[in-house]
Amino acid sequence: MHLEFRHLRTIKAIHDCGGLARAADQLNITQSALSHQIKGLEEQAGVELFVRRSKPMKLSPAGRRLLRLAEQILPQVEAAQEEFASLRSGRIGRMHIAIECHACFEWLFPVLEGFRKDFPDIDVDIRPGLAFDALPALLKEEVDLVVSSDPEDLPGVEFVKLFDYAPVFVASARHPLASKPYVEAEDFRGQTLITYPVERSRLDVFSQLLIPAKVEPASIRQVELTAVILLLVASNRGVSVLPDWVVREVKYSSDYVTRPLTENGITRRLYAAVRSDDREKPFVQRLIALAQSEAVKLQTA
């Protein structure tokens, strides 16, 4: 028996309407075409599906069995169609984010709160991109957006600018280097450098300053939380390098100062990396717009 969705819709329409004429109107086909469809279905089943000469038209036991099947399957089909339509329109979907910026968790949470209100049916997840290769994961569709300051030339991937920032030197107001207008790589010799628990190549102070100058601090102390880093710096337990917006946002204490790295300063740019095929999805566009808007607030705080 070759059963199609249209057959199930026919059985249900005739049962609901009580006759061929009204059912044909509901299904938007002619009464003749509907009768022909019923005859073909009964020939396939080998049994009658309707009790003939009854008004309103009634289903036979075999017809009632098909009706139960229709009532089970058709709502699921309609739900799937609605889900596919929502996927096409961007009302539902998945947004798994990898962050190659340890400090960005604090900046991203207000962004996600606004995003959740706009797209409550989007499945959002955050993965620390510093713990795995985030950009290859983006290509493999394991994540959907990567926050990164290191753009690469990857086919099928677009890097959308979020904002520029300056990594700045942070030290206690009592520290000898606090009197300098700016610090250079050599100033880090003999210092205890307090950093996030991240490999060196992903830290601006190393990638942009110390590694090129072949300078090694006396020791490195890794700390998870920005507030704790600033607490230690204010207590003169070491020095650090943090994004300028992070220092402005946390505002932990007045016992530390910030200085530019090098005379001309260092500027870095943060990007949202997304697959080109996803760039025009409404929820992707909205998340990027919210991120850019939140960045403006951080830079003007």
C-alpha positions as CSV (number, residue, x, y, z in Angstrom):
1,M,0.0,0.0,0.0
2,H,1.5,3.3,-1.1
3,L,0.3,5.8,1.5
4,E,1.0,9.5,1.0
5,F,0.5,12.5,3.2
6,R,-2.3,13.7,0.9
7,H,-4.2,10.5,1.6
8,L,-4.1,11.1,5.3
9,R,-5.2,14.7,4.8
10,T,-8.1,13.5,2.7
11,I,-9.3,11.0,5.4
12,K,-9.2,13.6,8.1
13,A,-10.9,16.3,5.9
14,I,-13.8,14.0,5.1
15,H,-14.2,13.0,8.7
16,D,-14.1,16.6,9.9
17,C,-16.4,18.0,7.2
18,G,-18.8,15.0,7.1
19,G,-19.0,15.0,3.3
20,L,-17.1,15.1,0.0
21,A,-18.2,18.5,-1.2
22,R,-17.1,20.4,1.9
23,A,-13.9,18.3,2.2
24,A,-13.1,19.1,-1.4
25,D,-13.4,22.8,-0.7
26,Q,-11.2,22.5,2.3
27,L,-8.5,20.6,0.3
28,N,-8.9,23.0,-2.6
29,I,-9.6,20.2,-5.1
30,T,-12.6,19.2,-7.1
31,Q,-15.2,16.7,-5.7
32,S,-14.5,14.5,-8.7
33,A,-10.8,14.4,-8.0
34,L,-11.4,13.7,-4.3
35,S,-13.7,10.8,-5.2
36,H,-11.1,9.4,-7.6
37,Q,-8.5,9.6,-4.8
38,I,-10.7,7.7,-2.4
39,K,-11.4,5.0,-4.9
40,G,-7.7,4.6,-5.6
41,L,-6.9,4.4,-1.9
42,E,-9.5,1.8,-1.2
43,E,-8.3,-0.3,-4.1
44,Q,-4.8,-0.2,-2.6
45,A,-6.0,-1.0,0.9
46,G,-8.4,-3.8,-0.4
47,V,-11.1,-2.6,2.0
48,E,-13.7,0.1,2.1
49,L,-12.7,3.1,4.1
50,F,-16.1,4.7,4.3
51,V,-19.6,3.5,5.1
52,R,-21.5,4.1,1.9
53,R,-25.0,5.8,1.9
54,S,-24.5,7.4,5.3
55,K,-25.1,11.1,6.0
56,P,-22.9,12.6,7.3
57,M,-20.3,10.4,5.6
58,K,-18.8,8.0,8.1
59,L,-15.5,6.1,8.3
60,S,-15.4,2.4,8.3
61,P,-13.2,0.6,11.0
62,A,-10.4,0.6,8.4
63,G,-11.0,4.3,7.7
64,R,-10.9,5.0,11.5
65,R,-7.5,3.3,11.7
66,L,-6.2,5.6,9.0
67,L,-7.8,8.6,10.8
68,R,-5.8,7.7,14.0
69,L,-2.7,7.5,11.9
70,A,-3.5,10.9,10.3
71,E,-4.0,12.5,13.7
72,Q,-0.7,11.2,14.9
73,I,1.4,12.0,11.8
74,L,0.0,15.2,10.3
75,P,0.7,17.4,13.4
76,Q,4.3,16.2,13.4
77,V,4.6,17.0,9.7
78,E,3.2,20.4,10.2
79,A,5.5,21.0,13.2
80,A,8.5,20.0,11.1
81,Q,7.4,22.3,8.2
82,E,7.1,25.2,10.7
83,E,10.5,24.4,12.1
84,F,12.0,24.4,8.6
85,A,10.3,27.7,7.9
86,S,11.7,29.2,11.1
87,L,15.2,28.0,10.2
88,R,14.9,29.6,6.8
89,S,13.7,32.9,8.3
90,G,16.3,32.8,11.1
91,R,13.9,32.7,14.0
92,I,15.4,29.5,15.4
93,G,18.9,27.9,15.0
94,R,22.1,27.4,16.8
95,M,24.8,29.9,17.9
96,H,27.8,28.2,19.5
97,I,30.5,30.8,20.2
98,A,34.2,30.2,20.8
99,I,36.2,32.9,22.4
100,E,39.9,33.4,21.8
101,C,40.0,36.2,24.2
102,H,40.1,35.4,27.9
103,A,38.9,38.8,29.0
104,C,36.0,38.9,26.5
105,F,33.8,36.7,28.7
106,E,32.9,39.8,30.8
107,W,32.2,41.9,27.7
108,L,30.2,39.1,26.0
109,F,27.6,38.4,28.7
110,P,25.6,41.7,28.3
111,V,25.6,41.0,24.6
112,L,24.2,37.5,25.0
113,E,21.5,38.8,27.4
114,G,20.2,41.2,24.8
115,F,20.5,38.5,22.1
116,R,18.5,36.1,24.3
117,K,15.6,38.6,24.4
118,D,15.6,39.1,20.7
119,F,16.0,35.4,19.7
120,P,14.7,33.2,22.6
121,D,14.6,30.1,20.4
122,I,18.3,30.2,19.4
123,D,20.4,27.6,21.1
124,V,23.3,29.6,22.5
125,D,26.5,28.0,23.9
126,I,29.9,29.5,24.8
127,R,33.2,27.5,24.5
128,P,36.6,28.8,25.6
129,G,38.3,28.9,22.2
130,L,41.7,29.1,24.0
131,A,41.3,25.4,24.9
132,F,41.0,24.1,21.3
133,D,41.6,25.2,17.7
134,A,38.6,27.5,17.3
135,L,38.9,28.4,13.7
136,P,39.3,24.9,12.4
137,A,36.2,24.1,14.5
138,L,34.4,26.9,12.8
139,L,35.2,25.3,9.4
140,K,34.0,22.0,10.6
141,E,30.7,23.6,11.9
142,E,31.4,22.6,15.4
143,V,31.0,26.2,16.4
144,D,29.3,29.1,14.6
145,L,31.2,32.2,15.6
146,V,34.7,32.8,16.9
147,V,35.8,35.9,18.8
148,S,39.4,36.4,17.8
149,S,42.1,39.1,17.4
150,D,44.1,37.0,14.9
151,P,42.4,36.9,11.5
152,E,43.5,34.3,9.0
153,D,42.9,34.0,5.3
154,L,40.5,31.0,5.4
155,P,38.2,30.1,2.5
156,G,34.5,30.4,3.4
157,V,35.2,32.4,6.6
158,E,34.6,36.2,7.1
159,F,36.2,38.3,9.8
160,V,33.9,41.1,10.8
161,K,35.4,43.9,12.8
162,L,34.0,44.3,16.4
163,F,36.3,47.0,17.9
164,D,39.9,48.2,18.3
165,Y,41.6,48.1,21.7
166,A,45.0,48.9,23.2
167,P,46.8,46.5,25.5
168,V,48.1,48.6,28.3
169,F,50.7,48.1,31.1
170,V,49.2,48.0,34.5
171,A,51.2,48.5,37.7
172,S,50.8,49.7,41.3
173,A,51.0,53.4,41.7
174,R,54.0,52.8,43.9
175,H,55.8,50.7,41.3
176,P,59.0,52.3,39.9
177,L,57.7,51.9,36.3
178,A,54.6,54.0,37.2
179,S,56.6,57.2,36.8
180,K,57.4,56.4,33.1
181,P,55.2,57.8,30.4
182,Y,55.3,54.5,28.6
183,V,57.0,51.1,29.0
184,E,59.0,49.0,26.6
185,A,60.0,45.4,26.3
186,E,63.2,45.8,28.4
187,D,61.2,47.2,31.3
188,F,59.7,43.7,31.8
189,R,63.1,42.1,32.7
190,G,63.1,41.3,36.4
191,Q,59.4,41.7,36.8
192,T,56.7,39.3,37.9
193,L,54.2,39.3,35.1
194,I,50.6,38.4,36.0
195,T,48.6,37.0,33.1
196,Y,45.5,35.0,32.4
197,P,46.1,31.2,32.2
198,V,46.7,31.2,28.5
199,E,49.6,30.1,26.3
200,R,52.0,32.8,25.5
201,S,51.3,33.0,21.8
202,R,47.8,34.1,22.6
203,L,48.7,36.9,25.0
204,D,49.2,40.4,23.5
205,V,52.2,41.2,25.8
206,F,54.1,38.2,24.4
207,S,53.0,38.2,20.8
208,Q,53.2,41.9,20.3
209,L,56.1,42.9,22.5
210,L,58.2,40.4,24.4
211,I,58.6,37.6,21.9
212,P,59.8,39.9,19.1
213,A,62.2,41.6,21.5
214,K,63.3,38.3,23.0
215,V,62.7,39.5,26.5
216,E,61.8,37.2,29.4
217,P,60.2,38.4,32.6
218,A,61.6,37.1,35.9
219,S,58.5,35.1,36.6
220,I,54.9,34.6,35.4
221,R,51.9,34.2,37.7
222,Q,48.7,33.0,36.1
223,V,45.4,34.2,37.4
224,E,41.9,33.4,36.2
225,L,39.9,36.5,37.2
226,T,40.6,40.1,36.0
227,A,39.5,41.5,39.4
228,V,42.1,39.3,41.2
229,I,44.8,40.4,38.7
230,L,44.1,44.0,39.5
231,L,44.0,43.3,43.2
232,L,47.5,41.7,43.0
233,V,48.8,44.6,40.9
234,A,47.4,47.2,43.3
235,S,49.2,45.3,46.1
236,N,52.4,45.6,44.1
237,R,52.7,41.8,43.8
238,G,53.5,42.1,40.1
239,V,52.7,43.9,36.8
240,S,50.3,43.0,34.1
241,V,49.1,43.9,30.6
242,L,45.4,44.0,29.9
243,P,43.1,45.5,27.3
244,D,42.4,49.1,28.0
245,W,38.6,48.5,28.0
246,V,39.0,45.8,30.6
247,V,40.7,48.1,33.0
248,R,38.1,50.8,32.5
249,E,35.2,48.3,32.9
250,V,36.4,46.6,36.1
251,K,37.4,49.8,38.0
252,Y,38.6,47.8,41.0
253,S,40.8,50.3,42.7
254,S,42.7,53.6,42.3
255,D,45.9,52.1,43.6
256,Y,47.2,51.2,40.1
257,V,48.1,53.1,37.0
258,T,48.1,52.2,33.3
259,R,50.7,53.1,30.7
260,P,51.0,52.6,26.9
261,L,53.1,49.8,25.6
262,T,55.9,51.5,23.6
263,E,56.0,55.2,22.8
264,N,53.4,55.0,20.0
265,G,51.3,52.4,21.8
266,I,50.0,49.1,20.4
267,T,46.6,48.7,18.8
268,R,44.8,45.4,18.4
269,R,41.5,44.6,16.7
270,L,38.9,42.1,17.8
271,Y,36.8,40.3,15.2
272,A,33.9,38.0,14.9
273,A,34.8,35.1,12.5
274,V,31.7,33.5,10.9
275,R,31.2,31.2,7.9
276,S,30.3,33.1,4.8
277,D,27.2,31.1,4.3
278,D,25.9,32.2,7.7
279,R,26.8,35.8,7.5
280,E,23.4,37.0,6.3
281,K,21.4,35.0,8.8
282,P,19.3,37.4,10.9
283,F,20.4,36.1,14.3
284,V,24.1,36.2,13.2
285,Q,23.7,39.8,12.1
286,R,21.9,40.7,15.3
287,L,24.6,39.2,17.5
288,I,27.3,41.0,15.7
289,A,25.4,44.3,15.9
290,L,24.8,43.9,19.6
291,A,28.5,43.1,20.1
292,Q,29.6,46.2,18.2
293,S,27.1,48.3,20.2
294,E,28.4,47.0,23.5
295,A,31.9,47.6,22.4
296,V,31.1,51.3,21.8
297,K,29.8,51.5,25.4
298,L,33.0,50.0,26.7
299,Q,35.2,52.3,24.8
300,T,33.3,55.4,26.0
301,A,32.9,54.3,29.6
